């Protein structure tokens, strides 16, 4: 019985670890020298109709706080090499 409980706990811990690893993955594998600057990323988002209040780049992702023309706000994860939106949290 103890072995079944131990095995179950190990499987659960492995699953949780894998889920956290996928959340922390970088948005790009392109070398940092090829990334856009914060100003370039702001410009790219502006071209898409967003107003940017903040952008930070860390761990291979640009994180932007934006609002759209209707005033709705969101947080975006952006590929700093291409400017493509990888994830949006409203």
C-alpha positions as CSV (number, residue, x, y, z in Angstrom):
1,X,0.0,0.0,0.0
2,X,2.8,2.4,0.9
3,X,4.4,1.8,-2.5
4,X,1.2,2.7,-4.3
5,X,0.9,6.0,-2.4
6,X,4.6,6.8,-2.9
7,X,4.3,6.1,-6.7
8,X,1.2,8.3,-6.9
9,X,2.9,11.1,-5.2
10,X,5.9,10.9,-7.5
11,X,3.7,10.9,-10.6
12,X,1.9,14.0,-9.2
13,X,5.1,15.8,-8.5
14,X,6.4,15.0,-12.0
15,X,3.2,16.3,-13.6
16,X,3.2,19.5,-11.6
17,X,6.9,20.1,-12.5
18,X,6.3,19.5,-16.2
19,X,3.3,22.0,-16.1
20,X,5.4,24.7,-14.5
21,X,8.3,24.1,-16.9
22,X,6.0,24.8,-19.9
23,X,4.7,28.0,-18.3
24,X,8.3,29.3,-17.9
25,X,9.4,28.5,-21.5
26,X,11.0,31.3,-23.4
27,X,9.0,32.9,-26.3
28,X,12.0,32.6,-28.6
29,X,15.2,30.7,-29.0
30,X,16.7,33.4,-31.2
31,X,19.9,34.9,-29.8
32,X,19.4,38.2,-27.8
33,X,21.4,40.2,-30.4
34,X,18.6,39.6,-32.9
35,X,15.7,40.7,-30.6
36,X,13.8,44.0,-31.2
37,X,14.3,46.8,-28.7
38,X,11.5,47.8,-26.3
39,X,10.8,50.8,-28.6
40,X,10.5,48.6,-31.7
41,X,8.1,46.3,-29.9
42,X,6.0,49.3,-28.7
43,X,5.9,50.5,-32.3
44,X,4.8,47.1,-33.6
45,X,2.0,46.9,-31.0
46,X,1.0,50.4,-31.9
47,X,0.7,49.4,-35.5
48,X,-1.8,46.8,-34.4
49,X,-3.9,49.4,-32.6
50,X,-2.7,48.9,-29.0
51,X,-1.6,51.5,-26.5
52,X,1.3,50.2,-24.5
53,X,1.6,51.1,-20.9
54,X,4.6,48.9,-20.0
55,X,7.0,46.4,-21.6
56,X,9.6,44.3,-19.8
57,X,11.9,41.7,-21.4
58,X,13.0,38.8,-19.2
59,X,13.6,35.1,-19.6
60,X,13.3,35.2,-23.4
61,X,9.8,36.8,-23.5
62,X,8.6,40.4,-23.7
63,X,5.7,41.1,-21.4
64,X,3.5,44.0,-22.3
65,X,0.6,45.6,-20.6
66,X,-1.7,47.1,-23.3
67,X,-5.1,48.5,-23.9
68,X,-7.1,48.4,-27.1
69,X,-9.1,51.2,-28.8
70,X,-12.1,50.2,-26.7
71,X,-10.1,50.6,-23.5
72,X,-9.9,46.9,-22.7
73,X,-6.7,46.0,-21.0
74,X,-4.6,42.8,-21.4
75,X,-1.2,41.4,-20.7
76,X,0.7,39.9,-23.7
77,X,3.7,37.6,-23.9
78,X,5.5,38.6,-27.1
79,X,8.3,36.9,-29.1
80,X,11.0,39.6,-28.8
81,X,12.6,38.5,-32.1
82,X,9.5,38.8,-34.3
83,X,7.0,40.8,-32.2
84,X,4.4,38.1,-32.5
85,X,1.9,37.7,-29.7
86,X,2.5,34.3,-28.1
87,X,0.0,34.5,-25.3
88,X,-2.8,37.0,-24.2
89,X,-4.2,37.3,-20.7
90,X,-7.2,39.5,-20.5
